[in-house]
């Protein structure tokens, strides 16, 4: 960006928020950015000077006959708990392609307040590759997650209220209000409440304590907002009618006879959708170097679908020649769901995929101590050790093979850190090239688009290759066969074992003609290819254990749960909120990253 030079910041210990503040002085007004990318004034709904929502039905209708641009997904290897800079890589890649003179855009997920105020940060990128403006991006943006929380919690309010009134009132009283008894089973309620913070104290709660006027007494729970089924629906919905249909068929509980109780049964589907109307419109921001960046949907890939929205991708593909989208965590989770869920439902076919790797993560998979957020890095990560990298590269190659199984071209991006050596990088490059993957070293954190030129060239070349994209499985395949296929082909497991509860639920879902055709959205740790986060590298000779199976009837998913996964993360002992402050004379917020 004109007016800011990487040499003045990233080489001198500047914080991300300090770099963002310097760059934001030179941001393009959102009206100018929109005009530059071919949007009409009536298609842009400004939120201040530098953020807008896009009236997507108008754009898609106007450009319906225009050919789509090239479609690129960014995924990664199995990360350390510190993350490996995937969002930063997406933004750096787009900036690098911009320097090549290409018409390019990105789509990334909206950050959750949980990680923003905890350990991981806001996912706005970092260094010289960021999405701006940083503060609104990190703190609620245009209110999409707030809308999801209100819509979700309204559903739970409706459910508990109905249970209370059915318990306390006669059938005659219910009939006078046009209500038939739903006979909800309090021991079979799948829904709970959500909030957008990591609040482990709310994972298991009791509600309705007091008298009969204080609600129905029952056990309940909180999840983090981005784990809500409504977030998955936002990522998948094609338009407002599709959103309304999906929200109406969300299953909140079951009756004592085993019948699903949906949002429409509770007559709350319309009101829940009302909260979501504006959230359905994608948000437009920009990179630190002025390329358009759509921000829409925000689910984690280990507990949800983990994708930026189909709507954002469709809009971008009509407006630019190259569009880079994001899948959460590694290829075994995020890319697998991009491949077999998002692409299936959207009909969009990718041209290439980037697999982000770091020397740090490869050392971890090679046997170095696992780094812990907030603690100093073990010395293995600051000293050269080619042997650890060579051992850990097996994990990277496994993820390259996952991408290849989809029939599209993988590009390995070595996200370079200042502690990496030429010998360590050479070891990664040699192994990947022997496996038939393009490789590029990128210094986008340090140098922005200038540091990502090798990556930009490699991705552009990969997009010119002919693809043979194919889905991993058919929806006609029984759930247990699909789970087994994912376990063997993607995770490298020898087979799958099930708890009695998971067996029972999967049999129920399989027996129904509608639910048997639902997609498969696996819930699994992001810290290992297996279900055990402690198993690094490429675990072998193990069986995957499915302990539960959930149903998201609005998103149209069956969700097998592997291992001990919670939908409500916990806040760590040294959270990021300790370093966030407000300058009271200016209102400037510092400490975000």
C-alpha positions as CSV (number, residue, x, y, z in Angstrom):
1,X,0.0,0.0,0.0
2,X,1.2,3.4,-0.8
3,X,2.7,5.2,2.2
4,X,3.6,2.1,4.3
5,X,6.8,0.1,3.8
6,X,7.4,-3.3,5.3
7,X,11.0,-2.4,6.2
8,X,9.7,0.3,8.6
9,X,7.6,-2.2,10.6
10,X,8.0,-6.0,10.4
11,X,11.7,-5.8,10.8
12,X,11.5,-3.6,13.9
13,X,9.2,-5.5,16.2
14,X,6.0,-3.6,15.4
15,X,2.8,-5.3,16.7
16,X,0.0,-6.3,14.2
17,X,-2.3,-3.6,15.5
18,X,0.4,-0.9,15.0
19,X,1.0,-2.0,11.4
20,X,-2.8,-2.0,10.9
21,X,-3.1,1.5,12.3
22,X,-0.4,2.8,10.0
23,X,-1.9,1.2,7.0
24,X,-5.5,2.3,7.7
25,X,-4.5,5.9,7.0
26,X,-4.2,4.9,3.4
27,X,-7.3,2.7,3.1
28,X,-9.5,3.1,0.0
29,X,-13.0,4.3,0.7
30,X,-15.4,1.3,0.4
31,X,-17.4,3.1,-2.4
32,X,-14.2,3.4,-4.4
33,X,-13.1,-0.2,-3.8
34,X,-16.6,-1.4,-4.8
35,X,-16.6,0.7,-8.0
36,X,-13.1,-0.6,-8.8
37,X,-14.3,-4.2,-8.7
38,X,-17.4,-3.6,-10.8
39,X,-20.1,-3.2,-8.2
40,X,-22.9,-0.7,-8.8
41,X,-23.8,1.9,-6.2
42,X,-27.2,0.3,-5.4
43,X,-25.5,-3.1,-4.8
44,X,-23.3,-1.6,-2.0
45,X,-24.6,-1.0,1.5
46,X,-22.0,1.0,3.4
47,X,-21.3,0.5,7.1
48,X,-19.1,3.6,7.7
49,X,-16.3,4.5,5.3
50,X,-14.4,1.2,5.0
51,X,-16.9,-1.7,5.4
52,X,-20.0,-2.6,3.4
53,X,-22.5,-5.3,2.9
54,X,-23.3,-6.5,-0.6
55,X,-26.8,-6.8,-1.9
56,X,-25.9,-10.1,-3.4
57,X,-29.2,-11.0,-5.3
58,X,-28.8,-7.9,-7.4
59,X,-25.2,-8.7,-8.2
60,X,-25.8,-12.4,-9.1
61,X,-28.8,-11.5,-11.2
62,X,-26.9,-8.8,-13.1
63,X,-23.9,-11.0,-13.7
64,X,-25.7,-14.3,-14.1
65,X,-24.3,-14.8,-17.7
66,X,-20.8,-13.8,-16.8
67,X,-18.2,-16.6,-16.7
68,X,-16.8,-17.4,-13.2
69,X,-13.2,-16.6,-12.4
70,X,-10.7,-19.2,-11.2
71,X,-11.5,-20.7,-7.8
72,X,-8.7,-21.4,-5.2
73,X,-9.0,-22.9,-1.8
74,X,-6.4,-22.5,1.0
75,X,-6.0,-25.2,3.5
76,X,-3.0,-26.4,5.7
77,X,-1.2,-29.2,7.3
78,X,-2.1,-30.4,10.8
79,X,-1.3,-27.3,12.9
80,X,0.4,-26.8,16.2
81,X,-1.8,-25.1,18.9
82,X,-0.2,-21.8,17.8
83,X,-1.7,-22.0,14.2
84,X,0.4,-21.8,11.1
85,X,-0.7,-18.6,9.5
86,X,-3.3,-19.8,7.0
87,X,-5.4,-16.6,7.1
88,X,-2.2,-14.5,6.8
89,X,-1.3,-16.7,3.8
90,X,-4.6,-16.1,2.0
91,X,-4.2,-12.4,2.3
92,X,-0.5,-12.5,1.3
93,X,-1.4,-14.6,-1.7
94,X,-4.1,-12.2,-2.8
95,X,-1.7,-9.3,-2.4
96,X,1.0,-11.1,-4.4
97,X,-1.5,-11.8,-7.2
98,X,-2.5,-8.2,-7.1
99,X,1.1,-7.2,-7.7
100,X,1.1,-9.4,-10.7
101,X,-1.7,-7.3,-12.1
102,X,-4.3,-9.9,-11.6
103,X,-7.9,-9.1,-10.8
104,X,-8.2,-11.0,-7.5
105,X,-10.3,-11.2,-4.3
106,X,-10.4,-13.2,-1.1
107,X,-13.1,-14.6,1.2
108,X,-12.3,-15.3,4.8
109,X,-14.3,-16.2,7.8
110,X,-15.5,-13.7,10.4
111,X,-13.6,-14.1,13.7
112,X,-15.3,-15.3,16.8
113,X,-15.1,-13.3,20.0
114,X,-13.9,-16.5,21.8
115,X,-10.5,-16.8,20.2
116,X,-10.2,-13.0,19.7
117,X,-10.3,-12.5,23.4
118,X,-8.4,-15.7,24.2
119,X,-5.4,-17.2,22.6
120,X,-5.7,-17.4,18.8
121,X,-6.5,-13.8,18.0
122,X,-8.9,-12.4,15.5
123,X,-7.8,-14.2,12.3
124,X,-7.3,-10.9,10.5
125,X,-3.9,-12.1,9.2
126,X,-0.7,-10.5,10.5
127,X,2.3,-8.4,9.8
128,X,2.1,-7.0,6.3
129,X,-0.7,-9.3,5.2
130,X,-3.9,-8.2,7.1
131,X,-7.6,-7.6,6.5
132,X,-8.5,-4.1,7.4
133,X,-9.9,-2.2,9.2
134,X,-8.7,-4.4,12.0
135,X,-10.9,-3.2,14.9
136,X,-14.4,-3.6,13.3
137,X,-13.2,-6.8,11.7
138,X,-12.3,-8.2,15.2
139,X,-15.1,-6.8,17.3
140,X,-18.4,-7.8,15.7
141,X,-18.1,-6.3,12.3
142,X,-21.7,-5.7,11.0
143,X,-23.4,-7.9,13.6
144,X,-23.7,-11.2,11.8
145,X,-22.6,-13.3,14.8
146,X,-24.8,-11.3,17.0
147,X,-27.7,-12.0,14.7
148,X,-26.9,-15.7,14.9
149,X,-26.8,-15.6,18.7
150,X,-30.2,-13.9,18.8
151,X,-31.8,-16.2,16.3
152,X,-30.4,-19.3,18.0
153,X,-31.3,-18.3,21.5
154,X,-34.8,-17.3,20.4
155,X,-35.3,-20.9,19.3
156,X,-34.2,-22.1,22.7
157,X,-36.5,-19.6,24.4
158,X,-39.4,-20.8,22.3
159,X,-38.7,-24.4,23.2
160,X,-38.4,-23.9,26.9
161,X,-41.4,-21.6,27.0
162,X,-43.5,-24.3,25.2
163,X,-42.4,-26.9,27.6
164,X,-43.3,-24.7,30.5
165,X,-46.8,-23.9,29.2
166,X,-47.5,-27.5,28.3
167,X,-46.5,-28.6,31.8
168,X,-48.5,-25.9,33.6
169,X,-51.6,-25.6,31.4
170,X,-54.4,-27.9,30.4
171,X,-55.0,-29.0,26.8
172,X,-58.1,-26.8,26.7
173,X,-55.9,-23.8,27.6
174,X,-53.4,-24.7,24.8
175,X,-56.2,-25.2,22.3
176,X,-57.6,-21.7,23.1
177,X,-54.3,-20.4,21.8
178,X,-54.3,-22.6,18.7
179,X,-51.6,-24.9,20.1
180,X,-51.5,-28.7,20.0
181,X,-49.4,-30.5,22.6
182,X,-45.9,-31.3,21.3
183,X,-45.2,-33.5,24.3
184,X,-41.4,-32.6,24.3
185,X,-39.1,-35.0,26.0
186,X,-36.9,-33.1,28.4
187,X,-34.3,-35.9,28.3
188,X,-34.0,-35.6,24.5
189,X,-33.3,-31.9,23.9
190,X,-30.3,-31.3,21.6
191,X,-30.5,-27.6,21.5
192,X,-29.0,-25.2,24.0
193,X,-27.9,-21.6,24.2
194,X,-24.9,-19.9,22.5
195,X,-22.6,-17.0,23.2
196,X,-19.6,-15.7,21.4
197,X,-17.0,-16.1,24.1
198,X,-15.0,-19.1,25.4
199,X,-17.0,-19.7,28.6
200,X,-16.3,-23.2,29.9
201,X,-18.4,-22.5,33.0
202,X,-21.5,-22.6,30.9
203,X,-20.9,-25.9,29.2
204,X,-23.4,-27.6,31.5
205,X,-26.1,-25.7,33.3
206,X,-29.5,-26.1,34.9
207,X,-32.3,-23.7,33.8
208,X,-35.8,-23.0,35.2
209,X,-34.7,-22.9,38.8
210,X,-37.3,-21.3,41.0
211,X,-41.1,-21.7,40.6
212,X,-43.4,-22.8,37.8
213,X,-43.3,-19.3,36.4
214,X,-39.5,-19.4,35.9
215,X,-39.5,-21.7,32.9
216,X,-39.2,-25.5,32.6
217,X,-36.7,-27.0,35.0
218,X,-34.1,-28.9,32.9
219,X,-30.5,-29.5,32.2
220,X,-29.1,-27.4,29.4
221,X,-25.9,-26.1,27.9
222,X,-24.1,-23.3,26.1
223,X,-21.9,-23.6,23.0
224,X,-19.8,-20.9,21.3
225,X,-21.9,-19.0,18.8
226,X,-19.9,-20.1,15.7
227,X,-20.7,-23.7,16.5
228,X,-24.4,-23.0,16.1
229,X,-26.2,-24.8,13.3
230,X,-27.3,-21.4,12.2
231,X,-23.7,-20.5,11.3
232,X,-23.5,-23.6,9.2
233,X,-26.7,-22.6,7.5
234,X,-25.3,-19.1,6.8
235,X,-22.3,-20.7,5.2
236,X,-24.5,-22.9,2.9
237,X,-27.6,-21.0,2.2
238,X,-28.1,-19.9,-1.5
239,X,-30.6,-17.2,-0.9
240,X,-33.3,-16.0,1.5
241,X,-35.9,-18.6,0.6
242,X,-33.3,-21.3,1.2
243,X,-32.3,-19.7,4.5
244,X,-36.0,-19.7,5.7
245,X,-36.5,-23.3,4.6
246,X,-33.4,-24.5,6.4
247,X,-34.1,-22.6,9.6
248,X,-37.7,-23.9,9.8
249,X,-36.5,-27.5,9.7
250,X,-33.9,-27.2,12.5
251,X,-34.5,-29.9,15.1
252,X,-34.4,-28.5,18.6
253,X,-35.7,-31.6,20.5
254,X,-37.8,-34.8,20.2
255,X,-41.2,-35.6,21.5
256,X,-41.7,-38.5,24.0
257,X,-42.9,-40.5,21.0
258,X,-39.5,-39.8,19.2
259,X,-40.8,-37.3,16.7
260,X,-38.5,-34.3,15.8
261,X,-39.6,-30.9,17.2
262,X,-38.6,-28.3,14.7
263,X,-38.4,-24.5,14.7
264,X,-41.5,-24.5,12.5
265,X,-43.3,-26.8,15.0
266,X,-42.6,-24.1,17.6
267,X,-43.8,-21.4,15.2
268,X,-40.5,-19.6,15.7
269,X,-38.8,-20.3,12.3
270,X,-40.0,-17.0,10.8
271,X,-38.8,-14.9,13.7
272,X,-35.4,-16.7,13.8
273,X,-35.0,-15.9,10.1
274,X,-35.9,-12.3,10.7
275,X,-32.8,-11.9,12.8
276,X,-30.7,-13.4,9.9
277,X,-31.9,-11.4,6.9
278,X,-29.1,-8.8,7.0
279,X,-26.5,-11.4,8.1
280,X,-27.1,-13.2,4.8
281,X,-25.5,-10.4,2.9
282,X,-21.7,-10.8,2.7
283,X,-19.4,-8.1,4.1
284,X,-16.7,-6.4,2.0
285,X,-13.4,-5.2,3.5
286,X,-9.9,-4.9,2.0
287,X,-6.4,-6.2,2.4
288,X,-3.5,-4.1,3.6
289,X,-2.6,-3.5,-0.1
290,X,-6.1,-2.7,-1.3
291,X,-7.5,-6.0,-2.7
292,X,-11.2,-6.8,-2.0
293,X,-11.7,-9.2,0.9
294,X,-15.2,-10.7,1.6
295,X,-15.8,-11.7,5.2
296,X,-18.8,-14.0,5.7
297,X,-19.6,-16.9,8.0
298,X,-17.3,-18.0,10.7
299,X,-17.5,-21.6,11.8
300,X,-14.6,-23.7,13.2
301,X,-13.8,-26.7,11.0
302,X,-13.2,-29.1,13.9
303,X,-16.8,-28.6,15.3
304,X,-18.6,-27.2,12.2
305,X,-18.3,-26.9,8.5
306,X,-15.4,-24.4,8.7
307,X,-15.9,-22.5,5.4
308,X,-16.5,-19.0,4.2
309,X,-19.9,-18.7,2.7
310,X,-21.1,-20.0,-0.7
311,X,-22.8,-16.6,-1.3
312,X,-19.5,-14.7,-0.8
313,X,-17.7,-17.1,-3.2
314,X,-20.4,-16.9,-5.9
315,X,-20.4,-13.1,-5.8
316,X,-16.6,-12.9,-5.9
317,X,-16.3,-15.4,-8.8
318,X,-18.6,-13.1,-10.9
319,X,-16.5,-10.0,-10.1
320,X,-12.9,-11.1,-10.3
321,X,-10.7,-13.4,-12.4
322,X,-9.1,-15.2,-9.4
323,X,-10.9,-15.8,-6.1
324,X,-9.2,-17.3,-3.0
325,X,-11.4,-18.8,-0.4
326,X,-10.7,-20.3,3.0
327,X,-11.2,-23.7,4.7
328,X,-10.6,-24.0,8.4
329,X,-7.6,-25.9,9.9
330,X,-6.0,-28.7,7.9
331,X,-6.9,-30.6,4.8
332,X,-8.2,-33.6,6.7
333,X,-10.9,-31.4,8.2
334,X,-11.4,-28.1,6.4
335,X,-10.5,-29.2,2.9
336,X,-12.5,-32.4,3.2
337,X,-15.6,-30.4,4.1
338,X,-14.9,-27.9,1.3
339,X,-14.5,-30.8,-1.1
340,X,-17.4,-33.0,-0.1
341,X,-19.9,-30.5,1.4
342,X,-19.4,-27.0,0.2
343,X,-18.5,-27.9,-3.4
344,X,-21.3,-30.5,-3.5
345,X,-23.9,-27.9,-2.4
346,X,-22.6,-25.0,-4.4
347,X,-21.8,-26.7,-7.6
348,X,-18.5,-24.7,-7.8
349,X,-15.4,-26.6,-8.9
350,X,-12.0,-25.4,-7.6
351,X,-9.0,-24.9,-9.9
352,X,-6.3,-25.3,-7.3
353,X,-5.7,-25.6,-3.6
354,X,-2.9,-24.2,-1.4
355,X,-1.6,-26.3,1.5
356,X,0.1,-24.1,4.1
357,X,3.1,-25.5,6.0
358,X,5.6,-24.2,8.4
359,X,9.0,-25.4,9.5
360,X,7.7,-25.1,13.1
361,X,4.7,-27.5,12.5
362,X,6.9,-30.0,10.7
363,X,9.4,-30.0,13.6
364,X,6.4,-30.7,15.9
365,X,5.3,-33.6,13.8
366,X,8.9,-34.8,13.7
367,X,9.1,-35.2,17.4
368,X,9.8,-31.7,18.9
369,X,7.9,-30.8,22.1
370,X,4.4,-29.5,21.3
371,X,4.5,-25.6,21.7
372,X,2.0,-24.2,24.2
373,X,0.3,-20.9,23.7
374,X,1.6,-18.3,26.1
375,X,4.8,-20.2,26.9
376,X,8.3,-19.7,25.4
377,X,9.0,-21.9,22.4
378,X,11.1,-24.9,23.1
379,X,14.7,-24.5,21.8
380,X,14.1,-27.0,19.0
381,X,12.1,-24.4,17.2
382,X,14.8,-21.7,17.2
383,X,17.7,-24.0,16.3
384,X,18.3,-25.6,12.9
385,X,17.2,-29.3,12.8
386,X,16.8,-30.7,9.3
387,X,16.3,-34.2,10.7
388,X,13.1,-33.1,12.6
389,X,11.8,-31.4,9.5
390,X,12.4,-34.4,7.3
391,X,10.6,-36.7,9.7
392,X,7.7,-34.3,10.1
393,X,7.3,-33.8,6.4
394,X,5.3,-37.0,6.2
395,X,2.3,-35.1,7.7
396,X,2.6,-32.5,4.9
397,X,2.7,-35.2,2.2
398,X,-0.4,-36.8,3.6
399,X,-2.3,-33.6,3.2
400,X,-0.9,-33.1,-0.3
401,X,-2.4,-36.6,-1.1
402,X,-5.7,-35.6,0.3
403,X,-5.9,-32.7,-2.1
404,X,-4.8,-34.9,-5.0
405,X,-7.6,-37.3,-4.3
406,X,-10.1,-34.6,-5.1
407,X,-8.6,-34.3,-8.6
408,X,-7.2,-30.7,-8.2
409,X,-3.7,-29.3,-8.2
410,X,-2.0,-28.8,-4.8
411,X,0.4,-26.0,-4.2
412,X,2.5,-26.2,-1.0
413,X,3.2,-22.8,0.5
414,X,6.1,-22.8,3.0
415,X,5.0,-19.9,5.2
416,X,8.5,-18.7,6.1
417,X,9.5,-17.6,9.6
418,X,12.7,-15.7,10.4
419,X,14.2,-18.7,12.3
420,X,13.9,-21.0,9.2
421,X,17.1,-22.1,7.5
422,X,17.8,-22.6,3.8
423,X,18.6,-26.3,4.6
424,X,15.2,-26.9,6.3
425,X,13.3,-25.2,3.5
426,X,15.2,-27.2,0.9
427,X,14.3,-30.4,2.7
428,X,10.6,-29.5,2.4
429,X,10.8,-28.4,-1.2
430,X,12.6,-31.6,-2.3
431,X,10.1,-33.9,-0.6
432,X,7.1,-32.1,-2.1
433,X,8.5,-31.9,-5.6
434,X,9.3,-35.6,-5.4
435,X,5.6,-36.1,-4.5
436,X,4.5,-34.1,-7.6
437,X,3.4,-30.9,-5.9
438,X,4.3,-27.3,-6.7
439,X,6.2,-25.6,-3.9
440,X,6.6,-21.9,-3.1
441,X,8.3,-20.1,-0.2
442,X,6.4,-17.1,0.9
443,X,7.5,-14.2,3.2
444,X,4.1,-12.4,3.1
445,X,4.0,-11.8,6.9
446,X,7.3,-9.9,6.6
447,X,7.0,-8.3,3.1
448,X,3.3,-8.4,2.1
449,X,2.5,-9.0,-1.5
450,X,6.2,-8.6,-2.5
451,X,7.1,-11.5,-0.3
452,X,4.4,-13.7,-1.9
453,X,5.3,-13.4,-5.5
454,X,6.7,-16.9,-5.8
455,X,3.5,-18.2,-4.3
456,X,1.3,-16.1,-6.6
457,X,3.1,-17.3,-9.7
458,X,2.8,-21.0,-8.6
459,X,-0.9,-20.6,-7.9
460,X,-1.6,-18.9,-11.2
461,X,0.2,-21.7,-13.0
462,X,-1.7,-24.4,-11.1
463,X,-5.0,-22.7,-12.1
464,X,-4.1,-23.4,-15.8
465,X,-3.9,-27.1,-15.2
466,X,-6.9,-29.2,-16.3
467,X,-8.7,-30.6,-13.2
468,X,-10.5,-33.9,-12.8
469,X,-12.5,-32.9,-9.7
470,X,-14.6,-35.7,-8.1
471,X,-16.4,-36.1,-4.8
472,X,-15.2,-38.7,-2.4
473,X,-18.6,-40.4,-1.9
474,X,-22.2,-40.4,-3.1
475,X,-25.0,-39.4,-0.7
476,X,-26.6,-42.7,-1.6
477,X,-23.8,-44.4,0.4
478,X,-24.9,-45.4,3.9
479,X,-23.5,-43.2,6.7
480,X,-21.3,-45.9,8.2
481,X,-19.7,-46.6,4.8
482,X,-19.1,-42.9,4.3
483,X,-17.5,-42.5,7.7
484,X,-15.3,-45.6,7.1
485,X,-14.2,-44.1,3.7
486,X,-13.3,-40.8,5.3
487,X,-11.5,-42.5,8.2
488,X,-9.4,-44.7,5.8
489,X,-8.8,-42.4,2.9
490,X,-8.5,-39.0,4.7
491,X,-7.4,-39.8,8.3
492,X,-5.4,-43.0,7.6
493,X,-7.3,-45.1,10.1
494,X,-7.5,-48.9,9.8
495,X,-11.3,-48.8,10.6
496,X,-14.0,-47.3,12.8
497,X,-15.6,-48.3,16.1
498,X,-18.8,-46.8,17.5
499,X,-20.3,-46.3,20.9
500,X,-23.8,-47.9,21.3
501,X,-25.3,-44.4,21.3
502,X,-23.6,-43.5,18.0
503,X,-24.7,-46.8,16.5
504,X,-28.3,-46.2,17.6
505,X,-28.5,-42.7,16.2
506,X,-26.8,-43.5,12.9
507,X,-29.3,-46.4,12.4
508,X,-32.2,-44.0,13.1
509,X,-30.9,-41.3,10.6
510,X,-30.2,-44.0,8.0
511,X,-33.7,-45.4,8.3
512,X,-35.3,-42.1,7.2
513,X,-35.5,-41.5,3.5
514,X,-34.8,-37.7,3.9
515,X,-32.0,-37.8,6.6
516,X,-30.3,-40.7,4.9
517,X,-29.3,-38.3,2.1
518,X,-27.9,-35.6,4.4
519,X,-24.2,-34.6,4.1
520,X,-21.6,-36.0,6.5
521,X,-19.9,-33.3,8.6
522,X,-17.2,-34.9,10.8
523,X,-16.3,-33.4,14.2
524,X,-12.7,-34.2,15.2
525,X,-9.7,-32.7,16.8
526,X,-7.7,-30.4,14.5
527,X,-4.4,-31.2,16.2
528,X,-4.0,-34.7,14.7
529,X,-5.0,-36.7,11.7
530,X,-6.5,-39.1,14.2
531,X,-9.0,-38.5,17.0
532,X,-6.3,-38.2,19.6
533,X,-4.7,-34.7,19.6
534,X,-1.5,-36.1,21.1
535,X,-0.7,-38.3,18.0
536,X,1.4,-36.2,15.7
537,X,2.9,-36.9,12.2
538,X,0.9,-39.6,10.4
539,X,-0.6,-42.0,13.0
540,X,-0.7,-45.6,11.9
541,X,-2.3,-48.8,13.2
542,X,-5.3,-47.2,14.9
543,X,-9.1,-47.2,14.7
544,X,-11.2,-44.1,14.7
545,X,-13.8,-44.0,17.6
546,X,-17.1,-42.3,17.0
547,X,-18.7,-41.6,20.3
548,X,-21.9,-39.8,19.2
549,X,-23.8,-38.7,16.1
550,X,-25.8,-35.4,16.0
551,X,-28.3,-34.3,13.4
552,X,-28.4,-30.8,11.9
553,X,-31.6,-31.0,10.0
554,X,-31.5,-27.4,8.9
555,X,-28.0,-27.5,7.5
556,X,-28.9,-31.1,6.3
557,X,-25.9,-32.7,8.0
558,X,-25.4,-35.8,10.1
559,X,-22.5,-35.0,12.4
560,X,-20.4,-37.9,13.8
561,X,-18.4,-36.8,16.8
562,X,-14.9,-38.3,17.2
563,X,-13.2,-38.0,20.6
564,X,-13.6,-35.6,23.4
565,X,-14.7,-32.4,21.5
566,X,-16.6,-29.6,23.2
567,X,-18.7,-27.0,21.4
568,X,-17.7,-24.5,24.0
569,X,-14.0,-23.8,24.2
570,X,-12.3,-22.7,27.5
571,X,-10.5,-19.4,28.2
572,X,-6.8,-19.9,28.9
573,X,-4.8,-18.6,31.8
574,X,-3.1,-15.8,29.8
575,X,-5.9,-14.6,27.4
576,X,-5.5,-11.9,24.8
577,X,-8.0,-9.7,26.6
578,X,-5.4,-8.8,29.2
579,X,-3.5,-6.8,26.5
580,X,-6.5,-5.0,24.9
581,X,-7.0,-1.4,25.9
582,X,-8.8,1.7,24.8
583,X,-7.1,5.1,24.6
584,X,-9.8,7.1,26.2
585,X,-8.8,10.4,24.6
586,X,-9.1,9.1,21.1
587,X,-11.2,5.9,21.4
588,X,-8.4,4.0,19.6
589,X,-8.3,0.3,20.5
590,X,-4.9,-1.3,21.0
591,X,-3.7,-4.8,21.6
592,X,-5.8,-6.7,19.0
593,X,-4.0,-9.2,16.9
